[in-house]
Amino acid sequence: MKIKMYGMAPDGEIVRDDAEVFEGSDAQEIVQAMMATTPLANGQTEAAFMRDVLARIGHPGHKLPTEPIPACEAFLGLLQDYGLAEEM
């Protein structure tokens, strides 16, 4: 599974020429790869990281499933819905 993640400008615009590709065998491995490249994620749980990302992109308080893999799948789905990611 591969996901292309786009950057976001301070004004909230999606920056398509600022993209990073993350891959893993499932959504949880992709979230872990995202965390590994994010200094602010150091020491965070996956759930905390995903909540922080959603808050930073203007969607705080979104409820994700409690189980890790379904939560990661839902998180990546939201990023795709918001135009910040696409499956490759």
For each residue, the residues with C-beta under 8 A, 3 or more apart:
1: 23 24 25 26 27 29 30 87
2: 21 22 23 87 88
3: 21 22 23 30 76 79 85 86 87 88
4: 19 20 21 85 86 87 88
5: 19 20 21 22 34 79 84 85
6: 14 15 16 18 19 83 84 85
7: 14 15 18 19
8: 12 13 14 15 57 84
9: 12 13 14 15
10:
11:
12: 8 9 57 58
13: 8 9
14: 6 7 8 9 83 84
15: 6 7 8 9 18
16: 6 19
17:
18: 6 7 15
19: 4 5 6 7 16
20: 4 5 37
21: 2 3 4 5 88
22: 2 3 5 30 33 34
23: 1 2 3 29 30 33
24: 1 27 28 29 30 32 33
25: 1 29
26: 1 29 30 69 72
27: 1 24 30 31 69 72 73 75 76
28: 24 31 32 46 68 69 72
29: 1 23 24 25 26 32 33
30: 1 3 22 23 24 26 27 33 34 72 76
31: 27 28 34 35 46 49 50 72 75 76
32: 24 28 29 35 36 46
33: 22 23 24 29 30 36 37
34: 5 22 30 31 37 38 41 49
35: 31 32 38 41 44 46 49
36: 32 33 41
37: 20 33 34
38: 34 35 41 49
39: 42
40: 44 52
41: 34 35 36 38 44 49 52
42: 39
43:
44: 35 40 41 48 49 52
45: 48 49
46: 28 31 32 35 49 50 68 71 72
47: 50 51 64 68 71
48: 44 45 51 52
49: 31 34 35 38 41 44 45 46 52 53
50: 31 46 47 53 54 64 71 72 75
51: 47 48 54 55 60 62 64
52: 40 41 44 48 49 55 56
53: 49 50 56 57 75 79
54: 50 51 57 59 60 62 75 78
55: 51 52 58 59 60 61
56: 52 53
57: 8 12 53 54 79 82 84
58: 12 55
59: 54 55 62 78 82
60: 51 54 55
61: 55
62: 51 54 59 78
63:
64: 47 50 51 71 74 75
65: 70 71 74
66: 71
67: 70 71
68: 28 46 47 71 72
69: 26 27 28 72 73
70: 65 67 73 74
71: 46 47 50 64 65 66 67 68 74 75
72: 26 27 28 30 31 46 50 68 69 75 76
73: 27 69 70 76 77
74: 64 65 70 71 77 78
75: 27 31 50 53 54 64 71 72 78 79
76: 3 27 30 31 72 73 79 80 85
77: 73 74 80 81
78: 54 59 62 74 75 81 82
79: 3 5 53 57 75 76 82 84 85
80: 76 77 83 84 85 86 87
81: 77 78
82: 57 59 78 79
83: 6 14 80
84: 5 6 8 14 57 79 80
85: 3 4 5 6 76 79 80
86: 3 4 80
87: 1 2 3 4 80
88: 2 3 4 21
